[in-house]
């Protein structure tokens, strides 16, 4: 992997990731951009014990532009985008409309491919591996920035999720605090160690593999399963079989197998509701150990993938119980979801 950092016209960092060392990236951003002005504020909720980012500048972000005006496509004559080059493989750059910025964190955009009409599921294994390497590199680099406590690479796919740009892309958030979701996992992890002397993540993975009814895919180095208490209609957790705290801990064998496992999962997601249905909207994200965790080695890197579509043409809305009290009601039994995801395996 070749990494080429540069700067956009307003000073934001942009990094090209290429599979070949011979690639030269020297395009310059010619746009007359003013420096990015942000108003991010982190407010602590004393009742719930969590933090909220107030970012009013995001109201002006780009919203569903026509395909020929996509800001994530390569630049061409007459149309300069966020990527100055005429083509690219994988690009990461600082978000122009970040939720977190400066000493309050960092937000980056990850473009998986220059093909506007592609999706992550349509990538080749080599292209997906390059994305994995970019995620890993950004985790390493962001871990060195002052104030960054946790790194979360994720993808929102589909307008139903709230995506405002159709180009295949994801994001990376560098949080200045431990997120509420991770704090709950760390608490459960400590309680399990105190009561059993064992690691909770290891036990969850071992129990799922022993039961087998919720296993979706099992490789030599990765296991994908629908969790016993899945919150979402179709939700899959993907664990490396050898526990590591973050993407940096994956060995070469796990890295080599990942694209094949993950691409198959995404392709199955698109077939859950039938080939005549539009692409399945989903959220996919990597859970990594906070850099401030007392013993990071206890945490297990894993990816969580889920869709808000519960059946053909119907979405799972977070209404009174879910939004008001945080108590999920799942309409699809996890065992049935796992069975369906096995049924739609690639022929």
Secondary structure, DSSP 8 states (H G I E B T S, - for coil): -EEEEEE-TTS-EEEEEES-TT------------------EEEEETTTTEEEEE-GGGGGS--S--GGG-TTSB-BTTB--SB-SS--SEEEEE-TT-SS-GGG-EEEEEE--S-TT--GGGS-HHHHHHHHHHHHHHHHHHHTSTT--EEEEEEEESGGGT----SSEEEEEEESS--HHHHHHHHHHHHHHHHHSS-HHHHHHHHHHHH-TTEEEE-SSEEEE--TT-SSSEEEEEEESS--SSGGG--HHHHHHHHHHHHHHHHHHTTTT-TTS----EEEEEE---TT-TTGGGS--EEEEEESEEETTEE----IIIIIH-----SS-HHHHHHHHHHT---
